[in-house]
Amino acid sequence: MPVVKIDADGVVHDAFTDPEQRYRQRYVDLVVNPGIRKVFQDRTTMYNTMRNYLNAKGYLEVETPILQPLYGGAAARPFKTHHNTLDMTLYMRIANELYLKRLIVGGIDGVYEFSKDFRNEGMSRFHNPEFTQIELYVAYKDYEWMMNLVEEVIEKIALDIHGDTKVQVGDHLIDFKRPWKRFTMFEAIEHFTGIDISEMDEKELRDTAKKLQIHIDGKLGKGKIIDEIFGEKCEAQLIQPTFITDYPVEMSPLAKKHRSKPGLVERFEAICNGKEICNAFSELNDPIDQRERFEEQLELGKRGDEEAMMLDEDFLRALEYGMPPTAGLGIGMDRLAMIMTNSKSIQDVIFFPQMKKEVGE
């Protein structure tokens, strides 16, 4: 066991600080570096606060399938496996959205789940292939109502962990006190680039991206181009918690069309410290519109978009029985834990993050 020593000059010797060793041997990390235990205790406080808050509102915590015959609920590449007895391909869930919405159809007016999700994509200090999010769906509510809930519960988490709404994250002091700043997506892009893209077609968007020196894959459609422009020019500059609202319909195949702004949907993301921490909609509950959106996703898939959604006939059948107007929310628990514990990497807030094989294994 490493023995950390501090000499008379305050110099630390034999510190167990190498990130790869710490992640591979978390058991040693927890013994030698007691501050690491505090990170995970704070993470548990975060879960408890959120669970108690939602339970007090009467919402039901549920469990939904991790192995799914069709993956859906997000734009992401899945992990694939095979069930021998049923002789069928199954996918590890990328999201639990479509199952939770089925429960809303079934008459449970408020449901949530802390779900392990899996996305077969790149790894970084913000991405682990296995991650945790909470998804919440509440009937007879909309995205404006859900924005208020997000502000309230995350402010409460900050208070429960730190005793204050202000949290030090790197060089920034982030204040979660309500209300948070709000931009529409087009307002944010115009604010940070000086360019109004709200009326542009796909060619004009490609030309604008080129002008902004943003590389755009030729396979991407209009929605993904807008997303790339926002990601490159806006996201990193949003340090204090900010709601980005009213996304183009092409970017949000599961969100309801905006009640007063043609071509947009009722969606928001919360951005904090330059990264998305949650995503929410007024949920699309029109089965005809939903089928058309799924079919558009299939066309994007044919163009080579590996993150395009699949068409889920059973989910469409559920919508045909009738889903009430519903607000839906997903919060990335790992990224929120990074912020609340001032951790630089997602690997710092996951006990056993995914790692490459050790040399010789």
N, C-alpha and C positions, 0 to 999 in steps of 0.2 A: 504494500500500500504506500503510495507517495506520501512523504511527510513534508508539508510546506513549512519553510522556515523563513523568518524575517530577521535580518541581522540588525546590528545597532544603528546602522545608517538608514534603516527602513527598506533595504533592498530585499525583494522576495526571491527565494531560491527553491528549486524543485517544484515550482507551481505546475499544477495540472491544468494547463490552459489551451493546449493544442486542440482546435475545434474537432478535427477528425477523431482523435482519441476520446474526447469528451462524448461525442455522439455515439461512437461504437461501444464505449464502456461507461454507459450512463450510471451504472451502479457505483463505479469509482467516483465519477463526477459528483454524485449526490453526497457521498461521504466526505470528500475532500473540500468541496466548494459549497458550504451551507447556503450561500445566497441563491444557488440553483433551486433548492427546495422551495424557497420563497416564491420563485417564478411560478412553480406548479401549484402551490397553495393559492396564489392569486388567481390562477386560471380556474381552479375549482370554485373560488368565490364568485367569479364571473358567471359560471354555469348556474350556481345556486341562486344568485340574484335574478337571473333571467327566468329560471324555472319557477321561482316563488312568485315573481311578478305576473307571469302568464297563468299560473294556477289560480292566483287570486282573482283573475278575471273570468275564471270558469272554463278556460280552454283545456282540451284533452290532449295529454301527451300520448303518442301512439308510436307503433313500429310498422314499417313497410318493407317490402322485399329489397334485399341487396342484390340478389341474382335476378335479372329481369330478361324476359324473352325479347323485349325491345327496349333500347335505351332512349331516354328522352328527358325533357325538362331543362335542358341547357344545350349550348353549342360547344361540344367538346368531343374528343376522340375517346372511345371506351377501351377497357380491357375486355378480352373475349375469352370464354372458356367453353367447355363441353360437358353436358350431363350425360353420363353413360347409360343409365337406365332408361331415360326418356329419349335418348339419341337425338338431342337437340342442342343447338348453340344457345348459350346464355351470355349475358353481358353484366359486368359489375356496374352498379348504378353510377351514373354521372350526376344524378339529382333524384330526389324523391317527389318532385312536384306533381307529376301526373297521378300518382297514387293518393297523395293527400287531397287533391281535388276530387277524386272519386269519393272520398269520405265526406267532402262537402256536399256532393250530389246525394250521398246517403243520409243527409239530414243532420250531421254533426256540424254545428255552426262555427266551431272554433277548434282547430287541430294544429298541433306542432310536433316536431320531431328533431332531436339532435341526431344527425345522420352522418355516418362515415360514407364518404363518396370517393370515387376513384376515377382519375382522368389520366389517360395514357399519353401524356404530353411532356414538355420540357420540365427540367428541374432548375430551381434558382433559390435565392434566399427568400423569395416570396411564394414559391410553388413546391409542394410535395405531392407525389402521385396519389397518396392516401391523405385525405384531409377531412375536417369536420365542419359542418355548417348546421345552423338551425334554420328550418323552414317553418313558417307560420302562415295559416290561411284562416281568414275570418269572413263569414258571410255577411252580406248587407253593409259592407264597408268599401271604401275606395282608397286610392293611393295617397290622397291628401290626409286622410285619417291615419294611414299607416306611417306617414312621415312624422306625425306628432308622436306616435307610439315609439318609433325608433329614437327620436330625441330624448324622450322621457326615460326609456329603459337604459340607454347607454350613459346618460347623465347619472342615473342611479348606480350603475356599475362603477363609474369613476368615484363616486362618493363612498361606496361600500369598500373599495380597495384602498383608496388614497385619502378619504376624508375630505376631499376637495374636488371640484369639477376640473381643476387644472392639473394636467399630467405632463411631466417632462418626457419628451421623446427625442432622443438625440440632442440636436442643438435647438429644438423648438419646444416652446411651452404651449401645449394645445389645450384649449378651453372647451369643454363639452357642455357648458351651460347653455340652456335653451334661451331663445330660438337660434337655429343655425342659419347660415347664409344659403340663399337659393339662386341658382341660375338655370335657365333652360339650356339644353345642349347647344343649340345654335347661338344663344347669347354668350355662352362660355367660349365657343370657338371664335366668335367675333371679338370678344373682349381680349383674348390672348393673341390673336393673329391680325386683327383689323379687317378680316374678310367675312362677309355675310354669305354663307353657303346655302341658306335656307331654300332658295329657289333653283338650285343647280341640278342639272341632270347628271347621268353617270360620266359622260365625257368631260363635262366642265369640272366635276369633282376630281377626275384623274389629272386634269391639267392643273388644278389648284394644288393637289398633293405634290405634283412635280415642282411647281413653283415654290412650295414650302420645303422642298428637298426631302420628301417622304417617299420611300420606295413602296410601290403598290403592286402586289402580285396580280397578274392579268386575269387570274381565276376569280378574283373577289368581285362581288356585286356592290351596288350602291351603298347598302347599309354598312358593310364591312369597311368600305373606303372612308365613310364618315367616322366610323369608330377608330380607324387608324389615325386620322387627322386629330381627333380629340385626344387619343392616347399619347401621341407624340408632342402635341403643342399645349395641352391644357392640364392633363392629369397631375403631372409632377409639380405643378405650381399651386395646387390646392392643398395647403397644409392644414389650416383650420377646418373642422368638419363642415362640409358643404354638400347640399343636395343638388344634383344635376337632374333635371326633369325634362319630360316631353321629348322622347326619342323618336326618330323616324320609324315608320311602320316596318320597313325592311329589316331593321335591327332586332325586332321583338316579336317573333312569331306566336308568342303565347299571351301577349298583352292586348287589352281592349283599345280600340280606336278612340282617339281623343274626342271628348264630347263637343269641342268647339274649334279645334285646329285640324283641318283636313291634312292627311298625310303623316300625322303623328300619332303616337300612342300614349296612354297614361302610365308612364313608367318613371321611376327615379332610381338613381344610385347615390349612396353616400360615399364621398371621397374624403379621406383623412390622411395626412402625412404623405400625400402624393399617390395613394393607392385606394382602390375600391374596397370598402368593407361591407357593403350590403347592396342588394338589388331587389326591387319591388315593383309590382304592377297593380293596377286595376285589372283583374284577370279577364281574359277573353272567355266569354261563356256562350257565344253564338256558334253552334256546331257547323253551320254552313261557312261562315267566315273562317273558322278554325281549319276546316278541310282545305280551303283555298290556300291558307298560309302554309299548311303542311305540304301541299303540292308545289308551292313556290320553293320550299326547302328542298324537295326532291330534285327540282330543276337545278338548284345551286349545287347539289351533290353531283349531278351529271356533269357540271362544269368543272368539277374537281375540288369543290369545297369539302374537305374531310370533316368539318365540324357541323355540317348541315344536319338538321333533325330528320328522324324517320317518321313515317306516317303510322300513327297508332289507331287502328280501327276501333279497338275496344274503348279507348279514351273518347273518341268521337261519339260512340254509342252512349257512353255515360252522359256526355253533354246533351245528347238528344233527349234523354230522360228529363234533363233540366238541372242546371246549376245556377243558384242565385247569384246576383252581383257579389263579387268577392274580392277582397284585398289579399295579396300574397306577398311574402317577404322571405328573402334568404340572407343570412348574415354569416360571413366567414369567421368562424370562431378562432381559428389559428391566427389570422391577421389581426383580429381584434385583441387577442392575447398579446401579440407582439407589441401593439401600441400601449396597452394597459401595463405591461411589464418593462417597457423601454428595451425591448430585445431587437437586435439588428437582423436576425435571421429566423425564418419559420422553424428551422431545425432546433432553435433554442427553446421553443415552446411545445415541442412534441417529444415525449419521453424517448421514443425509439424511431427517429426519422429514417427514411429509406436511404441506403448507402450502396455504393459499388462494392463488389466483392473485394476482400482484402487480398493483397498479392499472395499467391500460394494457395488460396482456397480452391 
